[in-house]
Amino acid sequence: MKNKSKNKNNNKDRIRRKVRGADKKEERRTRLQRRGDEISESREKKSVGRKKKEEEEEEEEEEEEEEREE
């Protein structure tokens, strides 16, 4: 009987370890996903900033050209 209860406990521990490992893997995946989202957001912000700067420069150049023509 003693051996049977040992086996039960070992099986429970094994199952717990599997579940814990799966949880850790899931946490890691979500953490990496979040980090990836943050990186893409920052890249997006940078690209938006660059586009605005380029548009402003183009507008300034156009205004200067119009002034020169007059």
N, CA, C and O atoms as a Tripos MOL2 file, in Angstrom:
@<TRIPOS>MOLECULE
protein
  280   279    70     0     0
PROTEIN
NO_CHARGES

@<TRIPOS>ATOM
      1 N           0.8180   -1.2020    0.0000 N.3       1 MET1
      2 CA          0.0000    0.0000    0.0000 C.3       1 MET1
      3 C           0.8550    1.2570    0.0000 C.2       1 MET1
      4 O           0.5350    2.2450   -0.6610 O.2       1 MET1
      5 N           1.9470    1.2020    0.7520 N.am      2 LYS2
      6 CA          2.8090    2.3710    0.8460 C.3       2 LYS2
      7 C           3.3350    2.7730   -0.5390 C.2       2 LYS2
      8 O           3.4070    3.9550   -0.8760 O.2       2 LYS2
      9 N           3.6920    1.7810   -1.3110 N.am      3 ASN3
     10 CA          4.2310    2.0230   -2.6440 C.3       3 ASN3
     11 C           3.1880    2.6860   -3.5520 C.2       3 ASN3
     12 O           3.5160    3.5530   -4.3620 O.2       3 ASN3
     13 N           1.9220    2.2610   -3.4010 N.am      4 LYS4
     14 CA          0.8510    2.8060   -4.2330 C.3       4 LYS4
     15 C           0.6650    4.3070   -3.9730 C.2       4 LYS4
     16 O           0.4940    5.0820   -4.9130 O.2       4 LYS4
     17 N           0.6980    4.7100   -2.7150 N.am      5 SER5
     18 CA          0.5240    6.1250   -2.3890 C.3       5 SER5
     19 C           1.7220    6.9320   -2.8820 C.2       5 SER5
     20 O           1.5720    8.0840   -3.2890 O.2       5 SER5
     21 N           2.9080    6.3320   -2.8470 N.am      6 LYS6
     22 CA          4.0950    7.0180   -3.3840 C.3       6 LYS6
     23 C           3.9110    7.2940   -4.8640 C.2       6 LYS6
     24 O           4.2020    8.3880   -5.3470 O.2       6 LYS6
     25 N           3.4230    6.2830   -5.5800 N.am      7 ASN7
     26 CA          3.2110    6.4550   -7.0110 C.3       7 ASN7
     27 C           2.2000    7.5590   -7.2930 C.2       7 ASN7
     28 O           2.3710    8.3600   -8.2110 O.2       7 ASN7
     29 N           1.1420    7.5840   -6.4860 N.am      8 LYS8
     30 CA          0.1310    8.6240   -6.6730 C.3       8 LYS8
     31 C           0.7460    9.9970   -6.4980 C.2       8 LYS8
     32 O           0.5220   10.8930   -7.3100 O.2       8 LYS8
     33 N           1.5240   10.1620   -5.4330 N.am      9 ASN9
     34 CA          2.1530   11.4610   -5.1670 C.3       9 ASN9
     35 C           3.1290   11.8330   -6.2790 C.2       9 ASN9
     36 O           3.1840   12.9860   -6.7060 O.2       9 ASN9
     37 N           3.8920   10.8570   -6.7420 N.am     10 ASN10
     38 CA          4.8370   11.1280   -7.8160 C.3      10 ASN10
     39 C           4.1030   11.5780   -9.0820 C.2      10 ASN10
     40 O           4.5330   12.5020   -9.7720 O.2      10 ASN10
     41 N           2.9880   10.9060   -9.3690 N.am     11 ASN11
     42 CA          2.2110   11.2860  -10.5610 C.3      11 ASN11
     43 C           1.6530   12.6900  -10.4070 C.2      11 ASN11
     44 O           1.6670   13.4730  -11.3570 O.2      11 ASN11
     45 N           1.1660   13.0110   -9.2260 N.am     12 LYS12
     46 CA          0.6420   14.3600   -8.9860 C.3      12 LYS12
     47 C           1.7440   15.3950   -9.1800 C.2      12 LYS12
     48 O           1.5310   16.4280   -9.8140 O.2      12 LYS12
     49 N           2.9220   15.1150   -8.6310 N.am     13 ASP13
     50 CA          4.0540   16.0360   -8.7830 C.3      13 ASP13
     51 C           4.4250   16.2010  -10.2520 C.2      13 ASP13
     52 O           4.6970   17.3090  -10.7150 O.2      13 ASP13
     53 N           4.4320   15.1010  -10.9660 N.am     14 ARG14
     54 CA          4.7940   15.1520  -12.3850 C.3      14 ARG14
     55 C           3.8000   16.0250  -13.1480 C.2      14 ARG14
     56 O           4.1890   16.8390  -13.9860 O.2      14 ARG14
     57 N           2.5240   15.8450  -12.8510 N.am     15 ILE15
     58 CA          1.4860   16.6500  -13.5140 C.3      15 ILE15
     59 C           1.6650   18.1160  -13.1490 C.2      15 ILE15
     60 O           1.5760   18.9840  -14.0160 O.2      15 ILE15
     61 N           1.9150   18.4000  -11.8750 N.am     16 ARG16
     62 CA          2.1180   19.7870  -11.4310 C.3      16 ARG16
     63 C           3.2820   20.4220  -12.1760 C.2      16 ARG16
     64 O           3.2020   21.5710  -12.6110 O.2      16 ARG16
     65 N           4.3690   19.6610  -12.3210 N.am     17 ARG17
     66 CA          5.5420   20.1840  -13.0160 C.3      17 ARG17
     67 C           5.2200   20.4960  -14.4710 C.2      17 ARG17
     68 O           5.6530   21.5190  -15.0030 O.2      17 ARG17
     69 N           4.4600   19.6110  -15.1150 N.am     18 LYS18
     70 CA          4.0870   19.8490  -16.5150 C.3      18 LYS18
     71 C           3.2710   21.1220  -16.6340 C.2      18 LYS18
     72 O           3.5160   21.9500  -17.5120 O.2      18 LYS18
     73 N           2.2930   21.2750  -15.7390 N.am     19 VAL19
     74 CA          1.4350   22.4570  -15.7770 C.3      19 VAL19
     75 C           2.2540   23.7060  -15.5170 C.2      19 VAL19
     76 O           2.0880   24.7180  -16.1980 O.2      19 VAL19
     77 N           3.1450   23.6360  -14.5280 N.am     20 ARG20
     78 CA          3.9680   24.7970  -14.1900 C.3      20 ARG20
     79 C           4.8460   25.1710  -15.3760 C.2      20 ARG20
     80 O           4.9950   26.3520  -15.6900 O.2      20 ARG20
     81 N           5.4290   24.1720  -16.0370 N.am     21 GLY21
     82 CA          6.2610   24.4330  -17.2030 C.3      21 GLY21
     83 C           5.4730   25.0740  -18.3240 C.2      21 GLY21
     84 O           5.9620   25.9800  -18.9990 O.2      21 GLY21
     85 N           4.2490   24.6010  -18.5230 N.am     22 ALA22
     86 CA          3.3980   25.1800  -19.5700 C.3      22 ALA22
     87 C           3.0650   26.6270  -19.2210 C.2      22 ALA22
     88 O           3.0480   27.4940  -20.0950 O.2      22 ALA22
     89 N           2.8020   26.8830  -17.9420 N.am     23 ASP23
     90 CA          2.5040   28.2520  -17.5110 C.3      23 ASP23
     91 C           3.6970   29.1630  -17.7580 C.2      23 ASP23
     92 O           3.5430   30.2890  -18.2320 O.2      23 ASP23
     93 N           4.8820   28.6720  -17.4350 N.am     24 LYS24
     94 CA          6.0850   29.4850  -17.6390 C.3      24 LYS24
     95 C           6.2710   29.7940  -19.1180 C.2      24 LYS24
     96 O           6.5990   30.9210  -19.4900 O.2      24 LYS24
     97 N           6.0610   28.7920  -19.9510 N.am     25 LYS25
     98 CA          6.2110   28.9940  -21.3930 C.3      25 LYS25
     99 C           5.2060   30.0300  -21.8890 C.2      25 LYS25
    100 O           5.5380   30.8970  -22.6970 O.2      25 LYS25
    101 N           3.9760   29.9280  -21.3950 N.am     26 GLU26
    102 CA          2.9330   30.8710  -21.8110 C.3      26 GLU26
    103 C           3.2860   32.2810  -21.3490 C.2      26 GLU26
    104 O           3.1220   33.2420  -22.0990 O.2      26 GLU26
    105 N           3.7710   32.4040  -20.1160 N.am     27 GLU27
    106 CA          4.1790   33.7210  -19.6120 C.3      27 GLU27
    107 C           5.2720   34.3080  -20.4910 C.2      27 GLU27
    108 O           5.2360   35.4880  -20.8410 O.2      27 GLU27
    109 N           6.2410   33.4780  -20.8420 N.am     28 ARG28
    110 CA          7.3550   33.9540  -21.6680 C.3      28 ARG28
    111 C           6.8530   34.4230  -23.0280 C.2      28 ARG28
    112 O           7.2760   35.4570  -23.5440 O.2      28 ARG28
    113 N           5.9330   33.6310  -23.5980 N.am     29 ARG29
    114 CA          5.3770   34.0000  -24.9050 C.3      29 ARG29
    115 C           4.6760   35.3530  -24.8270 C.2      29 ARG29
    116 O           4.8740   36.2200  -25.6780 O.2      29 ARG29
    117 N           3.8520   35.5180  -23.7880 N.am     30 THR30
    118 CA          3.1080   36.7800  -23.6810 C.3      30 THR30
    119 C           4.0680   37.9350  -23.4330 C.2      30 THR30
    120 O           3.8670   39.0320  -23.9530 O.2      30 THR30
    121 N           5.1180   37.6930  -22.6360 N.am     31 ARG31
    122 CA          6.0920   38.7530  -22.3560 C.3      31 ARG31
    123 C           6.7970   39.1590  -23.6470 C.2      31 ARG31
    124 O           6.9650   40.3470  -23.9230 O.2      31 ARG31
    125 N           7.2060   38.1730  -24.4320 N.am     32 LEU32
    126 CA          7.8740   38.4730  -25.7010 C.3      32 LEU32
    127 C           6.9180   39.1750  -26.6590 C.2      32 LEU32
    128 O           7.3120   40.0860  -27.3870 O.2      32 LEU32
    129 N           5.6630   38.7430  -26.6520 N.am     33 GLN33
    130 CA          4.6580   39.3780  -27.5140 C.3      33 GLN33
    131 C           4.4960   40.8410  -27.1320 C.2      33 GLN33
    132 O           4.4510   41.7210  -27.9930 O.2      33 GLN33
    133 N           4.4090   41.0930  -25.8100 N.am     34 ARG34
    134 CA          4.2480   42.4670  -25.3370 C.3      34 ARG34
    135 C           5.4400   43.3110  -25.7390 C.2      34 ARG34
    136 O           5.2950   44.4470  -26.1910 O.2      34 ARG34
    137 N           6.6330   42.7320  -25.5640 N.am     35 ARG35
    138 CA          7.8520   43.4670  -25.9120 C.3      35 ARG35
    139 C           7.8730   43.7690  -27.4050 C.2      35 ARG35
    140 O           8.2580   44.8640  -27.8150 O.2      35 ARG35
    141 N           7.4620   42.8040  -28.2130 N.am     36 GLY36
    142 CA          7.3970   43.0060  -29.6540 C.3      36 GLY36
    143 C           6.4150   44.0990  -30.0230 C.2      36 GLY36
    144 O           6.6750   44.9020  -30.9190 O.2      36 GLY36
    145 N           5.2770   44.1290  -29.3280 N.am     37 ASP37
    146 CA          4.2840   45.1750  -29.5850 C.3      37 ASP37
    147 C           4.8450   46.5400  -29.2290 C.2      37 ASP37
    148 O           4.6400   47.5100  -29.9580 O.2      37 ASP37
    149 N           5.5550   46.6160  -28.1030 N.am     38 GLU38
    150 CA          6.1330   47.8880  -27.6820 C.3      38 GLU38
    151 C           7.1530   48.3770  -28.7090 C.2      38 GLU38
    152 O           7.1970   49.5610  -29.0440 O.2      38 GLU38
    153 N           7.9650   47.4570  -29.1990 N.am     39 ILE39
    154 CA          8.9880   47.8250  -30.1810 C.3      39 ILE39
    155 C           8.3210   48.3240  -31.4560 C.2      39 ILE39
    156 O           8.7370   49.3350  -32.0210 O.2      39 ILE39
    157 N           7.2880   47.6190  -31.9110 N.am     40 SER40
    158 CA          6.6230   48.0500  -33.1450 C.3      40 SER40
    159 C           5.9480   49.4020  -32.9590 C.2      40 SER40
    160 O           5.9260   50.2160  -33.8830 O.2      40 SER40
    161 N           5.3890   49.6530  -31.7560 N.am     41 GLU41
    162 CA          4.7750   50.9570  -31.4970 C.3      41 GLU41
    163 C           5.8180   52.0650  -31.5510 C.2      41 GLU41
    164 O           5.5800   53.1240  -32.1320 O.2      41 GLU41
    165 N           6.9780   51.8150  -30.9400 N.am     42 SER42
    166 CA          8.0070   52.8510  -30.9370 C.3      42 SER42
    167 C           8.5130   53.0960  -32.3580 C.2      42 SER42
    168 O           8.7920   54.2350  -32.7310 O.2      42 SER42
    169 N           8.6300   52.0400  -33.1420 N.am     43 ARG43
    170 CA          9.0480   52.2040  -34.5390 C.3      43 ARG43
    171 C           8.0150   53.0210  -35.3090 C.2      43 ARG43
    172 O           8.3590   53.8730  -36.1280 O.2      43 ARG43
    173 N           6.7400   52.7430  -35.0290 N.am     44 GLU44
    174 CA          5.6690   53.4700  -35.6960 C.3      44 GLU44
    175 C           5.7440   54.9520  -35.3560 C.2      44 GLU44
    176 O           5.6140   55.8070  -36.2310 O.2      44 GLU44
    177 N           5.9550   55.2470  -34.0770 N.am     45 LYS45
    178 CA          6.0520   56.6410  -33.6410 C.3      45 LYS45
    179 C           7.2150   57.3360  -34.3340 C.2      45 LYS45
    180 O           7.0960   58.4790  -34.7730 O.2      45 LYS45
    181 N           8.3360   56.6350  -34.4260 N.am     46 LYS46
    182 CA          9.5050   57.2190  -35.0820 C.3      46 LYS46
    183 C           9.2050   57.5060  -36.5480 C.2      46 LYS46
    184 O           9.5530   58.5670  -37.0670 O.2      46 LYS46
    185 N           8.5540   56.5450  -37.2160 N.am     47 SER47
    186 CA          8.2710   56.7400  -38.6410 C.3      47 SER47
    187 C           7.2870   57.8840  -38.8370 C.2      47 SER47
    188 O           7.4020   58.6470  -39.7960 O.2      47 SER47
    189 N           6.3180   58.0060  -37.9290 N.am     48 VAL48
    190 CA          5.3590   59.1130  -38.0250 C.3      48 VAL48
    191 C           6.0930   60.4340  -37.8420 C.2      48 VAL48
    192 O           5.8390   61.3950  -38.5680 O.2      48 VAL48
    193 N           7.0020   60.4840  -36.8720 N.am     49 GLY49
    194 CA          7.7850   61.6920  -36.6370 C.3      49 GLY49
    195 C           8.6210   62.0610  -37.8450 C.2      49 GLY49
    196 O           8.7110   63.2320  -38.2140 O.2      49 GLY49
    197 N           9.2300   61.0660  -38.4590 N.am     50 ARG50
    198 CA         10.0480   61.3210  -39.6630 C.3      50 ARG50
    199 C           9.1880   61.8640  -40.7940 C.2      50 ARG50
    200 O           9.5770   62.8070  -41.4830 O.2      50 ARG50
    201 N           8.0110   61.2610  -40.9820 N.am     51 LYS51
    202 CA          7.1220   61.7070  -42.0550 C.3      51 LYS51
    203 C           6.7120   63.1610  -41.8400 C.2      51 LYS51
    204 O           6.6870   63.9510  -42.7840 O.2      51 LYS51
    205 N           6.3920   63.5110  -40.5950 N.am     52 LYS52
    206 CA          6.0000   64.8880  -40.3010 C.3      52 LYS52
    207 C           7.1390   65.8450  -40.6170 C.2      52 LYS52
    208 O           6.9280   66.8950  -41.2240 O.2      52 LYS52
    209 N           8.3500   65.4760  -40.2010 N.am     53 LYS53
    210 CA          9.5060   66.3320  -40.4690 C.3      53 LYS53
    211 C           9.7070   66.5170  -41.9660 C.2      53 LYS53
    212 O           9.9490   67.6260  -42.4420 O.2      53 LYS53
    213 N           9.6040   65.4050  -42.7040 N.am     54 GLU54
    214 CA          9.7790   65.4890  -44.1600 C.3      54 GLU54
    215 C           8.7230   66.3840  -44.7950 C.2      54 GLU54
    216 O           9.0260   67.1910  -45.6730 O.2      54 GLU54
    217 N           7.4710   66.2310  -44.3380 N.am     55 GLU55
    218 CA          6.3930   67.0620  -44.8940 C.3      55 GLU55
    219 C           6.6340   68.5410  -44.5870 C.2      55 GLU55
    220 O           6.4330   69.4010  -45.4450 O.2      55 GLU55
    221 N           7.0650   68.8260  -43.3620 N.am     56 GLU56
    222 CA          7.3350   70.2140  -42.9830 C.3      56 GLU56
    223 C           8.4660   70.7970  -43.8360 C.2      56 GLU56
    224 O           8.3850   71.9380  -44.2910 O.2      56 GLU56
    225 N           9.5080   70.0100  -44.0450 N.am     57 GLU57
    226 CA         10.6210   70.4670  -44.8680 C.3      57 GLU57
    227 C          10.1590   70.7400  -46.2960 C.2      57 GLU57
    228 O          10.5460   71.7410  -46.8990 O.2      57 GLU57
    229 N           9.3300   69.8460  -46.8320 N.am     58 GLU58
    230 CA          8.8220   70.0320  -48.1950 C.3      58 GLU58
    231 C           7.9800   71.3020  -48.2760 C.2      58 GLU58
    232 O           8.0910   72.0650  -49.2350 O.2      58 GLU58
    233 N           7.1390   71.5260  -47.2710 N.am     59 GLU59
    234 CA          6.2990   72.7210  -47.2650 C.3      59 GLU59
    235 C           7.1660   73.9780  -47.2090 C.2      59 GLU59
    236 O           6.8990   74.9560  -47.9070 O.2      59 GLU59
    237 N           8.1960   73.9430  -46.3780 N.am     60 GLU60
    238 CA          9.0960   75.0910  -46.2820 C.3      60 GLU60
    239 C           9.7810   75.3610  -47.6210 C.2      60 GLU60
    240 O           9.9020   76.5110  -48.0430 O.2      60 GLU60
    241 N          10.2250   74.3030  -48.2790 N.am     61 GLU61
    242 CA         10.8830   74.4430  -49.5710 C.3      61 GLU61
    243 C           9.9190   75.0330  -50.5960 C.2      61 GLU61
    244 O          10.2930   75.9070  -51.3780 O.2      61 GLU61
    245 N           8.6770   74.5520  -50.5860 N.am     62 GLU62
    246 CA          7.6810   75.0770  -51.5280 C.3      62 GLU62
    247 C           7.4280   76.5620  -51.2690 C.2      62 GLU62
    248 O           7.3320   77.3520  -52.2090 O.2      62 GLU62
    249 N           7.3220   76.9370  -50.0020 N.am     63 GLU63
    250 CA          7.0970   78.3440  -49.6610 C.3      63 GLU63
    251 C           8.2730   79.2130  -50.1160 C.2      63 GLU63
    252 O           8.0800   80.3140  -50.6320 O.2      63 GLU63
    253 N           9.4840   78.7050  -49.9190 N.am     64 GLU64
    254 CA         10.6730   79.4520  -50.3500 C.3      64 GLU64
    255 C          10.6770   79.6290  -51.8660 C.2      64 GLU64
    256 O          11.0230   80.7000  -52.3630 O.2      64 GLU64
    257 N          10.2990   78.5940  -52.5950 N.am     65 GLU65
    258 CA         10.2550   78.6640  -54.0520 C.3      65 GLU65
    259 C           9.2200   79.6790  -54.5100 C.2      65 GLU65
    260 O           9.4620   80.4390  -55.4470 O.2      65 GLU65
    261 N           8.0590   79.6930  -53.8460 N.am     66 GLU66
    262 CA          7.0130   80.6500  -54.2030 C.3      66 GLU66
    263 C           7.4860   82.0730  -53.9480 C.2      66 GLU66
    264 O           7.2230   82.9710  -54.7480 O.2      66 GLU66
    265 N           8.1780   82.2810  -52.8450 N.am     67 GLU67
    266 CA          8.6980   83.6050  -52.5190 C.3      67 GLU67
    267 C           9.7330   84.0440  -53.5580 C.2      67 GLU67
    268 O           9.7680   85.2120  -53.9470 O.2      67 GLU67
    269 N          10.5580   83.1240  -53.9980 N.am     68 ARG68
    270 CA         11.5720   83.4370  -55.0030 C.3      68 ARG68
    271 C          10.9290   83.8240  -56.3260 C.2      68 ARG68
    272 O          11.3920   84.7340  -57.0130 O.2      68 ARG68
    273 N           9.8490   83.1150  -56.6760 N.am     69 GLU69
    274 CA          9.1640   83.3930  -57.9420 C.3      69 GLU69
    275 C           8.5420   84.7840  -57.9290 C.2      69 GLU69
    276 O           8.5080   85.4640  -58.9540 O.2      69 GLU69
    277 N           8.0540   85.2010  -56.7720 N.am     70 GLU70
    278 CA          7.4260   86.5210  -56.6680 C.3      70 GLU70
    279 C           8.4920   87.5730  -56.6980 C.2      70 GLU70
    280 O           8.1870   88.7640  -56.6220 O.2      70 GLU70
@<TRIPOS>BOND
     1     1     2 1
     2     2     3 1
     3     3     4 2
     4     3     5 am
     5     5     6 1
     6     6     7 1
     7     7     8 2
     8     7     9 am
     9     9    10 1
    10    10    11 1
    11    11    12 2
    12    11    13 am
    13    13    14 1
    14    14    15 1
    15    15    16 2
    16    15    17 am
    17    17    18 1
    18    18    19 1
    19    19    20 2
    20    19    21 am
    21    21    22 1
    22    22    23 1
    23    23    24 2
    24    23    25 am
    25    25    26 1
    26    26    27 1
    27    27    28 2
    28    27    29 am
    29    29    30 1
    30    30    31 1
    31    31    32 2
    32    31    33 am
    33    33    34 1
    34    34    35 1
    35    35    36 2
    36    35    37 am
    37    37    38 1
    38    38    39 1
    39    39    40 2
    40    39    41 am
    41    41    42 1
    42    42    43 1
    43    43    44 2
    44    43    45 am
    45    45    46 1
    46    46    47 1
    47    47    48 2
    48    47    49 am
    49    49    50 1
    50    50    51 1
    51    51    52 2
    52    51    53 am
    53    53    54 1
    54    54    55 1
    55    55    56 2
    56    55    57 am
    57    57    58 1
    58    58    59 1
    59    59    60 2
    60    59    61 am
    61    61    62 1
    62    62    63 1
    63    63    64 2
    64    63    65 am
    65    65    66 1
    66    66    67 1
    67    67    68 2
    68    67    69 am
    69    69    70 1
    70    70    71 1
    71    71    72 2
    72    71    73 am
    73    73    74 1
    74    74    75 1
    75    75    76 2
    76    75    77 am
    77    77    78 1
    78    78    79 1
    79    79    80 2
    80    79    81 am
    81    81    82 1
    82    82    83 1
    83    83    84 2
    84    83    85 am
    85    85    86 1
    86    86    87 1
    87    87    88 2
    88    87    89 am
    89    89    90 1
    90    90    91 1
    91    91    92 2
    92    91    93 am
    93    93    94 1
    94    94    95 1
    95    95    96 2
    96    95    97 am
    97    97    98 1
    98    98    99 1
    99    99   100 2
   100    99   101 am
   101   101   102 1
   102   102   103 1
   103   103   104 2
   104   103   105 am
   105   105   106 1
   106   106   107 1
   107   107   108 2
   108   107   109 am
   109   109   110 1
   110   110   111 1
   111   111   112 2
   112   111   113 am
   113   113   114 1
   114   114   115 1
   115   115   116 2
   116   115   117 am
   117   117   118 1
   118   118   119 1
   119   119   120 2
   120   119   121 am
   121   121   122 1
   122   122   123 1
   123   123   124 2
   124   123   125 am
   125   125   126 1
   126   126   127 1
   127   127   128 2
   128   127   129 am
   129   129   130 1
   130   130   131 1
   131   131   132 2
   132   131   133 am
   133   133   134 1
   134   134   135 1
   135   135   136 2
   136   135   137 am
   137   137   138 1
   138   138   139 1
   139   139   140 2
   140   139   141 am
   141   141   142 1
   142   142   143 1
   143   143   144 2
   144   143   145 am
   145   145   146 1
   146   146   147 1
   147   147   148 2
   148   147   149 am
   149   149   150 1
   150   150   151 1
   151   151   152 2
   152   151   153 am
   153   153   154 1
   154   154   155 1
   155   155   156 2
   156   155   157 am
   157   157   158 1
   158   158   159 1
   159   159   160 2
   160   159   161 am
   161   161   162 1
   162   162   163 1
   163   163   164 2
   164   163   165 am
   165   165   166 1
   166   166   167 1
   167   167   168 2
   168   167   169 am
   169   169   170 1
   170   170   171 1
   171   171   172 2
   172   171   173 am
   173   173   174 1
   174   174   175 1
   175   175   176 2
   176   175   177 am
   177   177   178 1
   178   178   179 1
   179   179   180 2
   180   179   181 am
   181   181   182 1
   182   182   183 1
   183   183   184 2
   184   183   185 am
   185   185   186 1
   186   186   187 1
   187   187   188 2
   188   187   189 am
   189   189   190 1
   190   190   191 1
   191   191   192 2
   192   191   193 am
   193   193   194 1
   194   194   195 1
   195   195   196 2
   196   195   197 am
   197   197   198 1
   198   198   199 1
   199   199   200 2
   200   199   201 am
   201   201   202 1
   202   202   203 1
   203   203   204 2
   204   203   205 am
   205   205   206 1
   206   206   207 1
   207   207   208 2
   208   207   209 am
   209   209   210 1
   210   210   211 1
   211   211   212 2
   212   211   213 am
   213   213   214 1
   214   214   215 1
   215   215   216 2
   216   215   217 am
   217   217   218 1
   218   218   219 1
   219   219   220 2
   220   219   221 am
   221   221   222 1
   222   222   223 1
   223   223   224 2
   224   223   225 am
   225   225   226 1
   226   226   227 1
   227   227   228 2
   228   227   229 am
   229   229   230 1
   230   230   231 1
   231   231   232 2
   232   231   233 am
   233   233   234 1
   234   234   235 1
   235   235   236 2
   236   235   237 am
   237   237   238 1
   238   238   239 1
   239   239   240 2
   240   239   241 am
   241   241   242 1
   242   242   243 1
   243   243   244 2
   244   243   245 am
   245   245   246 1
   246   246   247 1
   247   247   248 2
   248   247   249 am
   249   249   250 1
   250   250   251 1
   251   251   252 2
   252   251   253 am
   253   253   254 1
   254   254   255 1
   255   255   256 2
   256   255   257 am
   257   257   258 1
   258   258   259 1
   259   259   260 2
   260   259   261 am
   261   261   262 1
   262   262   263 1
   263   263   264 2
   264   263   265 am
   265   265   266 1
   266   266   267 1
   267   267   268 2
   268   267   269 am
   269   269   270 1
   270   270   271 1
   271   271   272 2
   272   271   273 am
   273   273   274 1
   274   274   275 1
   275   275   276 2
   276   275   277 am
   277   277   278 1
   278   278   279 1
   279   279   280 2
@<TRIPOS>SUBSTRUCTURE
     1 MET1         2 RESIDUE 1 A MET
     2 LYS2         6 RESIDUE 1 A LYS
     3 ASN3        10 RESIDUE 1 A ASN
     4 LYS4        14 RESIDUE 1 A LYS
     5 SER5        18 RESIDUE 1 A SER
     6 LYS6        22 RESIDUE 1 A LYS
     7 ASN7        26 RESIDUE 1 A ASN
     8 LYS8        30 RESIDUE 1 A LYS
     9 ASN9        34 RESIDUE 1 A ASN
    10 ASN10       38 RESIDUE 1 A ASN
    11 ASN11       42 RESIDUE 1 A ASN
    12 LYS12       46 RESIDUE 1 A LYS
    13 ASP13       50 RESIDUE 1 A ASP
    14 ARG14       54 RESIDUE 1 A ARG
    15 ILE15       58 RESIDUE 1 A ILE
    16 ARG16       62 RESIDUE 1 A ARG
    17 ARG17       66 RESIDUE 1 A ARG
    18 LYS18       70 RESIDUE 1 A LYS
    19 VAL19       74 RESIDUE 1 A VAL
    20 ARG20       78 RESIDUE 1 A ARG
    21 GLY21       82 RESIDUE 1 A GLY
    22 ALA22       86 RESIDUE 1 A ALA
    23 ASP23       90 RESIDUE 1 A ASP
    24 LYS24       94 RESIDUE 1 A LYS
    25 LYS25       98 RESIDUE 1 A LYS
    26 GLU26      102 RESIDUE 1 A GLU
    27 GLU27      106 RESIDUE 1 A GLU
    28 ARG28      110 RESIDUE 1 A ARG
    29 ARG29      114 RESIDUE 1 A ARG
    30 THR30      118 RESIDUE 1 A THR
    31 ARG31      122 RESIDUE 1 A ARG
    32 LEU32      126 RESIDUE 1 A LEU
    33 GLN33      130 RESIDUE 1 A GLN
    34 ARG34      134 RESIDUE 1 A ARG
    35 ARG35      138 RESIDUE 1 A ARG
    36 GLY36      142 RESIDUE 1 A GLY
    37 ASP37      146 RESIDUE 1 A ASP
    38 GLU38      150 RESIDUE 1 A GLU
    39 ILE39      154 RESIDUE 1 A ILE
    40 SER40      158 RESIDUE 1 A SER
    41 GLU41      162 RESIDUE 1 A GLU
    42 SER42      166 RESIDUE 1 A SER
    43 ARG43      170 RESIDUE 1 A ARG
    44 GLU44      174 RESIDUE 1 A GLU
    45 LYS45      178 RESIDUE 1 A LYS
    46 LYS46      182 RESIDUE 1 A LYS
    47 SER47      186 RESIDUE 1 A SER
    48 VAL48      190 RESIDUE 1 A VAL
    49 GLY49      194 RESIDUE 1 A GLY
    50 ARG50      198 RESIDUE 1 A ARG
    51 LYS51      202 RESIDUE 1 A LYS
    52 LYS52      206 RESIDUE 1 A LYS
    53 LYS53      210 RESIDUE 1 A LYS
    54 GLU54      214 RESIDUE 1 A GLU
    55 GLU55      218 RESIDUE 1 A GLU
    56 GLU56      222 RESIDUE 1 A GLU
    57 GLU57      226 RESIDUE 1 A GLU
    58 GLU58      230 RESIDUE 1 A GLU
    59 GLU59      234 RESIDUE 1 A GLU
    60 GLU60      238 RESIDUE 1 A GLU
    61 GLU61      242 RESIDUE 1 A GLU
    62 GLU62      246 RESIDUE 1 A GLU
    63 GLU63      250 RESIDUE 1 A GLU
    64 GLU64      254 RESIDUE 1 A GLU
    65 GLU65      258 RESIDUE 1 A GLU
    66 GLU66      262 RESIDUE 1 A GLU
    67 GLU67      266 RESIDUE 1 A GLU
    68 ARG68      270 RESIDUE 1 A ARG
    69 GLU69      274 RESIDUE 1 A GLU
    70 GLU70      278 RESIDUE 1 A GLU
